[in-house]
Amino acid sequence: MDYDAIVVGAGISGLLSALALSKEGKKVLVFEKSSFIGGNARSYDVDGYTIDTGPHAITGVHDGPLGRLLKEYTGQIPDMVYHGNYYFRTSEGLYPIPASVKDWIGFGAISNNDKINISKRITCEIIRSTMSKDTGKSVYDIIKYDKLSENALKLTDSLCYFLSGTSMKMTPAKRMLTGFSVEGINGLNIQDCCSVLKRLFIAHNVSKGQKYPLGGLGKITEHIVDSFPEDMVKIIKGSPVDEIMIEDGRATGVRSGDETYNCDFVVYTGFVKDLGKVVNEELPPEFLENINKIKQAKSYTLWLGLKEEHPMLDYKGSEVWYETGEPFWAMPTSNYDQSLAPPGKQLVAFSFIVKDSVTKTRKVAWETIISVFPGIEDLVEMEHEQVTIPEKAAITVDSFFCGPCSPFENLFLAGTDTDPRSMGLTRASHSVEEMLAVLKDRGFI
């Protein structure tokens, strides 16, 4: 059976790839080993509650890569609402996460001395980064001499886990700066550097442009699939690709079960670390060594359906808790859209990074939640847990991102382990844009 293109994987990267290629006139076959599509961009029903695959806030919806792809290939973006603020929760209440040095000055969750040292360090790091291409420094490397309090260190470490999936000793300093909307700072001239510093010192909203889709995250997946041109995309679920066929260094198709499918080119959106298991030729030693550097973070998300709204969760946005127990990121999604929960009830996601084992995280997670939100256990009528890999590659000081080109001709790569920019759906969309650019450059589309 012949197709123009075969896409391996029907997560958001694979579906966006199939959408773009089909709109470019290519007949596309998509293989998905699971019984469902969407990957981590999926919603489903649990006892009348609409559950996402982990909590999500989508960055740069209108001017970012996801918005660009959707507008170009579907003509519109699904209905969304603004995410609202990001907060740190402490025993004294909620504090909006600072997005500028000016915000740090008014930030009440840490001491004045901590605020001065952190503000100074952020400013120095931006200036240093304009003069050096060194990206190997961790967040800990740049703050360890600043005599920060235990509270400030714990706050910083918790934020690093939720930005990169790992600790402040492994999170690149540059990754933390993206939280202040200062991406791409390396190699700036002095004029651009001053512009970045001006933005840093003038308050700006870190959640500006970040949104949540009405009806749940799965509405994005539905919108993509509904936009496929008629008879141009076929998705086969529950069918893993057993082999990507390489002949004379060139991808010619795939084998799944007893069937062989030929094509002009293959787009692989699975785990790049697993590429050597599916290609029928050995990977070059250097490429193999690099992809073995890819680190992954595992998350545990506990969804709670509450009989009524908890008074401490009466806001739109999301929060990070870090003081005691296990740090978590919480998001009351039904506050955006009441249809996600039965009438008068509330749906909340609590997401934890799995540092040791899921069993240990599960136990500490529940203990932390009930200690932070007194009485919440009496409101719970639905519990649902998920264990996921939120990004296929965690951003660490020694991480590797391979980009859209594989070692073989006509075999291209997309997904959150190929492009380091941003997070989640936004990072996946960056990777698809990069892959499409290479296909256009090589005359495939």
C-alpha positions in Angstrom: 0.0 0.0 0.0 1.5 3.3 -1.0 1.2 6.8 0.6 2.9 10.1 0.1 3.8 10.3 3.8 3.6 8.0 6.8 3.4 9.6 10.3 4.4 7.5 13.2 2.5 8.5 16.3 -0.9 10.3 16.7 0.0 12.6 19.6 -0.3 16.4 19.0 3.0 16.4 17.0 1.8 13.6 14.7 -1.7 15.1 14.2 -0.3 18.5 13.4 2.1 16.9 11.0 -0.7 15.0 9.3 -2.8 18.1 9.1 -0.1 20.2 7.5 1.0 17.5 5.0 -2.6 16.7 4.0 -3.3 20.4 3.4 -0.2 20.5 1.3 -1.7 17.8 -1.0 -0.1 14.7 0.5 -2.0 11.5 1.2 -1.0 10.6 4.8 -1.2 7.4 6.8 -0.9 7.8 10.6 0.0 4.9 13.0 -0.8 5.1 16.7 0.0 2.2 19.0 -2.6 3.3 21.6 -6.3 2.8 21.3 -6.8 6.6 21.4 -5.2 9.6 19.7 -4.0 12.9 21.0 -1.4 11.7 23.4 -1.0 14.3 26.2 -3.4 16.6 24.3 -6.5 14.5 25.2 -9.7 14.8 27.3 -12.0 12.0 28.4 -15.0 11.5 30.7 -14.7 10.2 34.3 -18.0 10.0 36.2 -19.4 13.1 34.5 -16.2 15.1 34.8 -14.1 16.0 31.7 -10.5 15.1 32.5 -7.5 16.4 30.5 -4.2 14.4 30.3 -2.6 16.5 33.0 -3.1 20.2 33.6 -2.3 22.5 30.7 -1.9 26.2 30.0 -1.1 26.9 26.3 1.5 29.5 25.7 1.3 32.1 23.0 -1.9 30.8 21.4 -2.4 33.6 18.9 1.2 34.6 18.0 3.0 31.3 18.8 3.6 28.2 16.7 0.3 26.4 17.6 -1.7 29.4 16.6 0.2 29.8 13.4 -0.3 26.2 12.3 -4.0 26.2 13.2 -4.7 29.4 11.4 -2.7 28.4 8.3 -4.1 24.9 8.0 -7.6 25.1 9.6 -8.4 28.8 9.3 -9.2 29.3 13.0 -8.3 28.5 16.6 -10.8 26.8 18.9 -12.6 28.9 21.5 -10.3 29.6 24.4 -10.3 31.6 27.6 -7.4 33.4 29.3 -5.4 31.2 31.7 -5.3 33.9 34.4 -2.5 34.3 37.0 0.2 31.9 38.0 0.5 31.8 41.8 2.8 30.6 44.5 0.7 29.4 47.4 2.1 29.7 50.9 0.6 29.2 54.3 -0.3 32.9 54.2 -2.2 32.8 50.9 -1.7 33.2 47.2 1.0 35.4 45.6 1.1 36.0 41.8 4.4 34.6 40.4 6.6 37.6 39.5 7.3 38.3 35.9 9.6 41.2 36.3 12.1 42.7 38.8 9.4 45.2 39.7 7.1 42.3 40.5 9.8 40.7 42.7 10.0 43.9 44.8 6.3 43.5 45.8 6.5 39.8 46.1 5.5 38.7 49.7 6.4 35.1 49.6 10.2 35.6 50.3 12.2 38.1 52.3 13.4 41.5 51.1 17.0 40.3 51.2 16.1 37.3 48.9 14.2 39.6 46.5 17.2 41.9 46.2 19.6 39.0 45.6 17.3 37.3 43.0 16.7 40.6 41.2 20.4 41.3 41.0 21.2 37.8 39.8 18.6 37.9 37.0 19.9 41.2 35.8 23.5 40.0 35.9 22.7 36.8 34.1 20.9 38.6 31.2 24.0 40.8 30.7 26.4 37.8 31.0 24.4 35.8 28.5 24.7 38.6 25.9 28.5 38.2 26.1 28.8 34.4 26.2 27.4 31.4 24.4 27.9 29.3 27.5 24.5 27.7 28.2 25.8 25.0 30.6 25.2 26.9 33.8 22.4 25.7 36.0 20.0 27.9 38.0 21.8 26.7 41.1 25.2 27.7 39.6 24.1 31.3 39.4 22.4 31.6 42.8 24.5 29.5 45.1 26.7 32.3 46.3 23.8 34.7 47.0 23.1 33.5 50.5 19.4 32.9 49.8 17.2 31.7 52.6 16.0 28.1 52.8 12.5 29.3 51.8 13.8 31.0 48.7 15.9 28.0 47.7 12.9 25.7 48.1 10.7 28.1 46.1 13.3 28.2 43.3 13.8 24.5 43.2 10.0 23.8 43.0 9.6 26.3 40.2 12.5 24.6 38.3 10.8 21.2 38.6 7.7 22.6 37.0 9.6 24.5 34.3 11.9 21.7 33.3 11.0 18.5 35.1 14.2 18.6 37.1 15.9 20.3 40.0 17.6 23.7 40.1 21.0 21.9 39.9 20.0 20.5 36.5 17.8 23.2 35.1 19.7 25.6 32.7 19.7 29.2 33.9 18.4 30.1 30.4 15.3 28.0 31.0 14.5 30.0 34.1 14.9 33.3 32.2 12.2 32.1 29.8 9.8 32.5 32.7 10.6 36.2 32.5 9.8 36.3 28.8 13.5 36.8 27.8 14.1 33.9 25.5 16.8 34.0 22.9 19.1 36.3 24.9 22.5 34.9 23.8 24.4 37.0 21.4 22.3 40.1 21.7 23.9 43.5 21.0 24.0 46.1 23.7 20.9 47.9 22.3 18.9 44.7 22.4 20.2 43.8 25.8 19.0 47.2 27.1 15.6 46.5 25.6 15.4 43.2 27.3 16.4 44.7 30.6 13.8 47.5 30.2 11.1 44.8 29.7 12.3 43.0 32.7 12.1 46.0 35.0 8.7 47.1 33.6 6.0 44.8 34.9 4.5 42.5 32.3 2.1 39.6 32.7 3.8 36.2 32.6 0.5 34.6 31.6 -0.4 37.0 28.9 -1.3 35.1 25.8 -1.7 31.9 27.7 -5.1 30.2 27.4 -7.2 27.2 28.1 -9.6 25.7 25.5 -13.3 25.7 26.3 -14.6 22.1 26.5 -11.2 20.8 27.6 -7.8 20.2 26.0 -9.2 17.5 23.7 -11.1 20.2 21.8 -7.8 21.1 20.1 -7.2 17.5 19.0 -10.8 17.3 17.8 -10.4 20.5 15.8 -7.3 19.2 14.1 -8.9 15.9 13.1 -12.1 17.6 12.0 -10.0 19.8 9.7 -8.3 16.9 7.8 -9.2 17.1 4.1 -11.6 14.4 3.1 -9.9 11.1 2.1 -6.4 12.5 2.6 -5.6 11.2 6.1 -6.1 7.7 7.5 -5.4 6.9 11.1 -4.8 3.3 12.3 -5.1 3.0 16.1 -3.9 0.2 18.2 -1.2 -0.6 15.6 2.5 0.0 16.6 5.1 0.4 13.9 7.4 -2.6 14.1 9.9 -1.4 11.6 10.8 1.8 9.7 12.4 0.4 6.5 15.7 1.9 5.5 17.2 1.0 2.1 20.6 2.4 1.1 20.3 5.0 3.9 16.9 6.1 2.9 13.5 5.6 4.5 11.1 3.8 2.1 8.1 2.9 4.3 7.1 1.0 7.4 6.0 -2.4 8.6 3.2 -2.9 11.1 2.2 -6.5 11.9 2.1 -8.5 8.6 1.5 -5.4 6.4 4.1 -3.3 4.6 3.4 0.3 3.6 5.5 2.3 1.2 5.8 6.0 1.0 7.9 8.9 -0.2 9.0 9.9 3.3 8.3 9.1 7.0 7.7 11.5 9.9 8.6 9.9 13.2 7.0 11.5 16.3 7.7 8.8 18.8 10.4 8.9 21.5 13.6 9.6 19.7 15.4 7.5 22.3 13.5 4.5 20.8 14.4 5.3 17.2 17.0 2.6 17.1 14.4 0.0 18.0 12.3 0.6 14.9 14.8 1.4 12.1 16.2 -1.6 10.4 19.7 -0.1 10.2 22.1 0.8 13.0 22.1 4.4 14.1 25.4 6.3 13.7 27.5 6.1 16.9 27.5 9.9 17.5 23.7 10.2 17.0 23.1 7.2 19.3 25.4 8.7 21.9 23.5 12.0 21.8 20.0 10.6 22.0 21.1 8.5 25.0 21.6 11.8 26.8 17.9 12.6 26.5 16.4 12.7 30.0 12.7 12.4 30.7 10.5 13.5 33.6 7.6 11.5 34.9 4.5 13.3 36.4 1.7 12.1 38.7 -1.6 13.9 38.3 -4.5 13.4 40.7 -7.8 14.8 39.5 -10.4 15.5 42.2 -14.1 16.0 41.6 -15.5 18.0 44.4 -19.2 18.1 45.5 -18.9 21.9 45.7 -16.2 24.6 45.2 -13.5 24.7 47.8 -13.1 28.3 49.1 -9.4 28.3 48.6 -9.7 27.3 44.9 -11.9 30.2 43.9 -9.8 31.7 41.1 -8.9 31.4 37.4 -5.3 30.3 36.9 -3.0 27.8 38.5 -0.7 27.6 41.5 2.5 26.1 42.8 2.8 24.9 46.4 6.3 24.4 47.7 6.5 25.0 51.5 5.9 21.5 53.0 5.3 18.0 51.7 5.7 17.5 48.0 5.6 20.5 45.6 2.6 20.5 43.2 1.1 22.5 40.4 -2.7 22.8 40.8 -5.3 24.0 38.3 -9.1 24.2 38.9 -10.1 23.7 35.3 -13.9 23.8 35.9 -13.4 27.5 36.9 -12.8 28.2 33.2 -15.7 26.2 32.0 -18.4 24.8 34.3 -19.4 22.2 31.7 -16.2 20.3 32.6 -17.9 19.3 35.9 -21.5 18.4 36.9 -23.6 21.5 37.9 -22.5 23.1 41.1 -19.4 20.9 41.4 -15.7 21.6 40.8 -12.8 19.8 39.0 -9.2 20.3 40.1 -5.9 18.8 38.9 -2.9 18.4 41.2 0.3 17.5 39.4 3.5 16.3 41.0 6.9 15.4 39.6 7.8 11.8 40.3 11.3 11.9 41.8 11.6 8.4 43.2 8.6 6.0 42.7 5.0 6.5 41.7 4.0 4.7 44.9 5.8 7.1 47.1 4.6 10.1 45.2 1.0 8.9 45.4 1.2 8.7 49.2 2.9 12.0 49.8 0.7 13.7 47.2 -2.5 13.0 49.0 -1.0 13.9 52.4 0.2 17.2 51.0 -3.1 18.1 49.4 -5.2 17.5 52.5 -2.7 19.5 54.6 -2.8 22.5 52.3 -6.6 22.4 51.7 -8.3 21.6 55.0 -11.6 19.7 54.6 -11.1 18.9 50.9 -11.3 15.2 51.7 -14.9 15.7 52.7 -15.8 17.2 49.3 -14.2 14.6 47.1 -16.6 12.4 45.1 -14.3 11.5 42.2 -10.6 10.6 42.2 -8.7 9.8 39.0 -4.9 9.5 38.7 -2.6 9.7 35.7 1.1 8.9 35.3 2.6 10.6 32.2 5.8 11.8 30.6 4.7 15.4 30.1 7.7 16.2 27.8 9.5 13.6 25.8 12.8 15.3 26.8 13.4 17.3 29.9 15.4 20.5 29.6 18.6 20.0 31.6 22.1 21.4 31.5 23.4 18.5 29.5 20.2 17.6 27.5 20.2 16.9 23.7 17.6 18.0 21.1 18.2 16.5 17.7 16.1 18.7 15.5 13.9 17.6 12.6 16.6 15.6 10.7 17.4 11.9 11.4 20.6 10.2 10.2 18.6 8.7 7.3 17.3 10.4 4.2 13.5 10.8 4.0 13.1 10.1 7.7 12.2 13.2 9.6 11.5 13.8 13.3 9.1 15.9 15.3 8.0 16.1 18.9 9.0 17.6 22.3 12.3 15.8 22.3 13.4 17.4 19.0 13.0 21.1 19.9 13.8 22.8 23.2 11.7 25.9 22.9 8.8 26.5 25.4 6.8 23.6 26.8 4.0 21.1 26.0 1.8 21.8 22.9 3.8 24.9 22.1 7.1 23.0 22.0 5.5 20.3 19.9 4.2 22.9 17.5 7.7 24.5 17.2 9.0 21.1 16.3 6.4 20.6 13.6 7.2 24.0 12.1 10.9 23.1 12.0 10.1 19.8 10.3 7.9 21.4 7.7 10.6 24.0 6.9 13.0 21.2 6.2 10.5 19.4 4.0 9.9 22.6 2.0 13.6 23.2 1.7 14.1 19.7 0.3 11.2 19.9 -2.1 8.8 17.4 -0.5 6.1 20.0 -0.1 
